[in-house]
Amino acid sequence: MKKLNLTTTLFLAIFFIAITTINTSCKKDRIEVPEEEEQELNEYNSVNDYLDSKKQEEQDFEITGPSNDTIVGNQGTRIYGMKSCLRDVNGDTIDYPFHVHLVELYTPKDMIYWQMPTVANGNILETDGEIRIRSTKNGQDLSLNCPFSFEMPNAATNSNMTLFKGTDNGTFVDWANSGSNFTLTNYGYLGSTSTFGWLNADMQIGNGSGSTITFASQTDNLTNVGIFIYIPATRTVMQVYNLTSGIIPNGTAIKIVLMAVNANGQLFSYTESRTTNANTTITVSLNSTTDTALTTHLDAL
């Protein structure tokens, strides 16, 4: 076997070192390529101020005597004389004048603005309207010691509707079936109550089975976004908390509305119609809109 001379040996050593250095450098370059930065999400302020600016105002009626004991709200709610049932903070009867205060929510738009979903114990309700009634004298709340009557207008009453009462827990209103039936009249639903607060003409249609919808976004932080689901067939309004809806019966056609406001007061929204058949995650991206456009969309729900 021939021996390699010194020159050849030196050449091969230099060649080997060069190849090793180039290879190591290439590997190092690949490792140090910076990862692509994550996209910064669009941030929004709380949507509550916008919703509050759009909601139906509470109506104030001063009752000065028996001649104006019957009240008719802007949207047709009738409240019949209640003076004999009213008591002050000491439990005593009162004299005229006193005030009756009324909120009327008969459309999905108004229920959304008030953030008043029609859901009870996780089950959706079919609704023909929500109202809130209270009474004051000299700025102090009055209570009741007997029932008074009210009537909610409706041209196509449903005999299965019952009176639900709402308790405000500070975040949303808990609805519970009072067990009281309405008397159906040519005008609508005639009911009675011995407590002030939220009242609802409802029928439970959810049975605890169905699917949920989870909302996600690669462009928007949804923390302060108002998320609502409307069911046209039953006039049901749902509000989505913590990005996952309550249970919606499978096969239900729904309309989804998201709305948000950024730090500059610009309004954003996302809308979609679909049928719920399985647990689903919807990835949304909000687009700038106007108050007029969003109001028109809510009017058409």
C-alpha positions as CSV (number, residue, x, y, z in Angstrom):
1,M,0.0,0.0,0.0
2,K,1.3,3.4,-0.9
3,K,1.8,5.9,1.9
4,L,0.3,9.4,1.6
5,N,2.9,12.0,1.4
6,L,2.9,15.0,3.7
7,T,1.4,17.4,1.2
8,T,-1.5,15.2,0.4
9,T,-2.2,14.6,4.1
10,L,-2.2,18.3,4.8
11,F,-4.6,19.0,1.9
12,L,-7.1,16.3,3.1
13,A,-7.0,17.6,6.7
14,I,-7.7,21.2,5.5
15,F,-10.5,20.0,3.2
16,F,-12.2,18.0,6.0
17,I,-12.0,20.9,8.4
18,A,-13.6,23.3,5.8
19,I,-16.4,20.9,5.1
20,T,-17.2,20.4,8.8
21,T,-17.2,24.2,9.4
22,I,-19.6,24.9,6.5
23,N,-21.9,22.1,7.6
24,T,-22.0,23.3,11.2
25,S,-22.6,26.9,10.1
26,C,-25.6,25.8,7.9
27,K,-27.1,23.9,10.8
28,K,-26.6,26.8,13.1
29,D,-28.3,29.2,10.6
30,R,-31.4,27.0,10.5
31,I,-31.7,26.9,14.3
32,E,-31.4,30.6,14.7
33,V,-34.2,31.6,12.2
34,P,-36.7,33.6,14.4
35,E,-40.2,32.2,14.7
36,E,-43.0,34.2,13.1
37,E,-44.5,36.6,15.6
38,E,-48.2,36.0,16.7
39,Q,-50.7,38.4,15.3
40,E,-51.8,41.1,17.8
41,L,-55.6,40.8,18.5
42,N,-57.9,43.7,18.1
43,E,-59.0,45.0,21.6
44,Y,-62.4,46.4,22.5
45,N,-64.0,48.3,25.4
46,S,-67.0,47.0,27.2
47,V,-70.1,47.0,25.0
48,N,-72.3,47.8,27.9
49,D,-72.3,51.6,27.4
50,Y,-73.3,51.2,23.8
51,L,-76.2,48.8,24.6
52,D,-77.4,51.1,27.5
53,S,-77.4,54.1,25.1
54,K,-79.8,52.2,22.8
55,K,-82.2,50.4,25.2
56,Q,-85.8,51.4,25.9
57,E,-86.1,54.0,28.6
58,E,-88.1,53.3,31.7
59,Q,-91.4,55.1,31.5
60,D,-92.6,57.1,34.5
61,F,-96.3,57.7,35.2
62,E,-97.6,59.9,38.0
63,I,-100.8,58.6,39.4
64,T,-102.7,61.6,40.8
65,G,-106.1,60.0,41.5
66,P,-108.6,57.3,40.5
67,S,-109.2,58.9,37.2
68,N,-105.7,57.9,35.9
69,D,-105.2,54.6,37.8
70,T,-105.1,52.7,34.5
71,I,-101.8,53.1,32.7
72,V,-101.0,52.4,29.0
73,G,-97.3,52.1,28.0
74,N,-95.8,53.2,24.8
75,Q,-95.9,49.7,23.4
76,G,-99.4,48.9,24.7
77,T,-98.9,47.4,28.1
78,R,-101.8,48.1,30.4
79,I,-101.5,48.4,34.2
80,Y,-104.7,48.5,36.2
81,G,-105.3,50.4,39.5
82,M,-103.0,49.2,42.3
83,K,-103.2,51.9,45.0
84,S,-105.1,49.7,47.5
85,C,-102.3,47.1,47.3
86,L,-99.4,49.5,47.8
87,R,-97.5,49.9,51.0
88,D,-94.6,52.2,52.0
89,V,-91.4,51.1,53.7
90,N,-93.2,51.0,57.1
91,G,-96.0,48.8,55.7
92,D,-98.5,51.6,55.8
93,T,-101.1,52.5,53.1
94,I,-100.3,55.5,50.8
95,D,-102.1,58.5,49.5
96,Y,-102.0,60.0,46.0
97,P,-99.9,60.9,44.2
98,F,-97.5,58.1,43.6
99,H,-95.4,56.8,40.5
100,V,-95.5,53.7,38.5
101,H,-92.4,52.8,36.4
102,L,-92.6,50.6,33.3
103,V,-90.1,48.9,30.9
104,E,-91.5,47.2,27.8
105,L,-89.4,44.7,25.8
106,Y,-91.4,43.1,22.9
107,T,-88.8,42.8,20.2
108,P,-85.5,40.9,20.0
109,K,-83.7,44.1,19.4
110,D,-85.0,45.6,22.7
111,M,-84.2,42.4,24.6
112,I,-80.7,42.5,23.3
113,Y,-80.2,46.1,24.2
114,W,-81.3,45.4,27.7
115,Q,-79.3,42.2,27.8
116,M,-82.4,40.3,28.9
117,P,-82.2,36.7,27.4
118,T,-85.2,34.4,27.7
119,V,-83.6,31.4,29.3
120,A,-84.6,29.6,32.5
121,N,-82.4,27.1,34.3
122,G,-80.4,26.6,31.1
123,N,-83.5,25.9,29.0
124,I,-84.6,28.3,26.3
125,L,-88.0,29.9,26.5
126,E,-90.5,30.9,23.8
127,T,-91.6,34.4,24.6
128,D,-94.3,36.9,23.8
129,G,-92.6,39.8,25.7
130,E,-90.9,41.0,28.8
131,I,-91.9,43.9,31.1
132,R,-90.7,45.4,34.3
133,I,-93.1,47.2,36.7
134,R,-92.3,49.0,40.0
135,S,-93.8,51.8,42.0
136,T,-92.4,54.7,44.1
137,K,-93.5,57.5,46.3
138,N,-91.3,60.4,47.2
139,G,-88.4,58.5,45.6
140,Q,-88.8,55.4,47.8
141,D,-89.8,52.0,46.5
142,L,-93.2,50.7,47.4
143,S,-94.2,47.1,48.0
144,L,-97.4,45.1,47.4
145,N,-99.6,43.2,49.9
146,C,-102.1,42.0,47.3
147,P,-102.1,41.3,43.5
148,F,-102.7,43.9,40.8
149,S,-103.6,43.2,37.2
150,F,-101.7,44.0,34.0
151,E,-102.2,43.1,30.3
152,M,-99.6,42.5,27.6
153,P,-100.7,43.2,24.0
154,N,-100.7,40.3,21.5
155,A,-102.9,39.7,18.5
156,A,-102.1,35.9,18.4
157,T,-102.1,34.7,22.0
158,N,-100.9,31.2,22.9
159,S,-102.8,29.3,25.6
160,N,-99.6,27.5,26.7
161,M,-97.9,30.7,27.8
162,T,-97.5,31.1,31.6
163,L,-96.2,33.9,33.7
164,F,-92.5,33.8,34.4
165,K,-90.9,36.1,37.0
166,G,-87.4,37.4,36.9
167,T,-84.9,37.9,39.7
168,D,-81.9,40.2,38.9
169,N,-78.8,38.5,40.3
170,G,-76.5,41.4,39.3
171,T,-75.2,39.8,36.1
172,F,-78.4,38.6,34.4
173,V,-82.0,37.9,35.3
174,D,-83.0,34.4,36.5
175,W,-86.4,33.4,35.2
176,A,-88.7,31.1,37.1
177,N,-92.1,29.8,36.2
178,S,-94.6,31.3,38.6
179,G,-97.2,28.6,37.8
180,S,-99.8,31.3,37.1
181,N,-101.7,31.1,33.8
182,F,-102.8,34.1,31.8
183,T,-106.3,34.9,30.9
184,L,-106.4,35.3,27.1
185,T,-108.4,38.4,25.9
186,N,-109.0,40.1,22.6
187,Y,-106.2,42.5,23.7
188,G,-103.6,39.9,24.7
189,Y,-102.4,38.3,28.0
190,L,-104.2,39.3,31.2
191,G,-102.2,38.4,34.3
192,S,-101.8,39.4,37.9
193,T,-98.9,39.6,40.3
194,S,-98.3,40.5,43.9
195,T,-94.6,41.3,43.4
196,F,-92.8,44.0,41.4
197,G,-90.0,43.3,39.0
198,W,-89.6,41.5,35.7
199,L,-92.5,39.6,34.2
200,N,-92.5,37.5,31.1
201,A,-95.1,35.6,29.0
202,D,-93.2,32.4,28.3
203,M,-93.3,28.7,27.5
204,Q,-90.3,26.4,28.1
205,I,-89.2,24.7,24.9
206,G,-85.7,23.5,25.8
207,N,-85.4,20.1,27.5
208,G,-81.8,20.0,28.4
209,S,-80.6,18.2,25.2
210,G,-79.0,19.7,22.2
211,S,-75.7,21.4,21.3
212,T,-73.6,24.4,22.2
213,I,-71.7,26.9,20.2
214,T,-68.2,28.1,21.2
215,F,-66.8,31.4,19.8
216,A,-63.1,31.9,19.0
217,S,-61.2,34.4,16.9
218,Q,-57.7,34.8,15.4
219,T,-58.1,38.5,15.0
220,D,-60.2,39.8,17.9
221,N,-60.1,39.6,21.7
222,L,-63.7,38.6,22.4
223,T,-63.6,39.3,26.1
224,N,-65.7,42.5,25.9
225,V,-67.7,41.6,22.9
226,G,-71.5,41.2,23.2
227,I,-72.5,37.8,21.8
228,F,-76.2,37.0,21.2
229,I,-78.1,34.2,19.6
230,Y,-81.7,34.7,18.3
231,I,-84.1,31.9,17.5
232,P,-86.8,33.4,15.2
233,A,-89.2,30.5,15.4
234,T,-89.7,31.0,19.2
235,R,-88.6,34.6,19.5
236,T,-85.9,33.4,21.9
237,V,-82.9,35.6,22.8
238,M,-79.8,34.0,24.3
239,Q,-76.7,35.8,25.5
240,V,-73.4,34.0,25.4
241,Y,-71.2,34.2,28.5
242,N,-67.6,33.0,28.7
243,L,-67.6,32.4,24.9
244,T,-69.8,29.2,25.0
245,S,-73.6,29.2,24.5
246,G,-76.2,27.4,26.5
247,I,-77.8,24.3,25.1
248,I,-79.7,24.8,21.8
249,P,-82.0,22.0,20.6
250,N,-80.6,20.3,17.5
251,G,-82.2,21.3,14.2
252,T,-82.8,24.9,15.4
253,A,-82.4,27.7,13.0
254,I,-80.5,30.6,14.7
255,K,-79.2,34.0,14.0
256,I,-75.9,35.1,15.6
257,V,-75.0,38.7,16.4
258,L,-71.7,39.9,17.8
259,M,-71.1,43.6,18.5
260,A,-68.1,45.5,20.0
261,V,-66.8,49.1,20.4
262,N,-63.1,50.0,20.3
263,A,-61.4,52.7,22.3
264,N,-62.1,55.3,19.6
265,G,-65.9,54.6,19.7
266,Q,-65.9,52.7,16.4
267,L,-68.6,50.0,16.2
268,F,-67.8,46.5,15.0
269,S,-70.0,43.5,14.3
270,Y,-70.2,39.9,13.1
271,T,-73.5,38.3,11.9
272,E,-74.3,34.8,10.7
273,S,-77.3,32.5,10.2
274,R,-77.1,28.7,10.6
275,T,-78.8,25.6,11.9
276,T,-77.5,24.0,15.0
277,N,-76.9,20.2,14.8
278,A,-73.8,19.5,16.9
279,N,-71.4,21.1,19.3
280,T,-69.5,23.7,17.1
281,T,-66.7,26.2,17.4
282,I,-67.2,29.3,15.2
283,T,-64.1,31.3,14.4
284,V,-65.2,34.9,13.9
285,S,-63.6,38.1,12.6
286,L,-65.4,41.4,13.4
287,N,-65.7,44.1,10.8
288,S,-66.3,47.8,11.3
289,T,-70.0,48.9,10.9
290,T,-72.3,51.8,11.8
291,D,-75.0,52.3,14.3
292,T,-77.5,52.6,11.5
293,A,-76.5,49.4,9.8
294,L,-76.5,47.4,13.1
295,T,-79.8,48.8,14.2
296,T,-81.3,47.9,10.8
297,H,-80.0,44.4,11.2
298,L,-81.5,44.0,14.7
299,D,-84.8,45.4,13.5
300,A,-84.9,42.6,10.9
301,L,-84.2,39.7,13.2
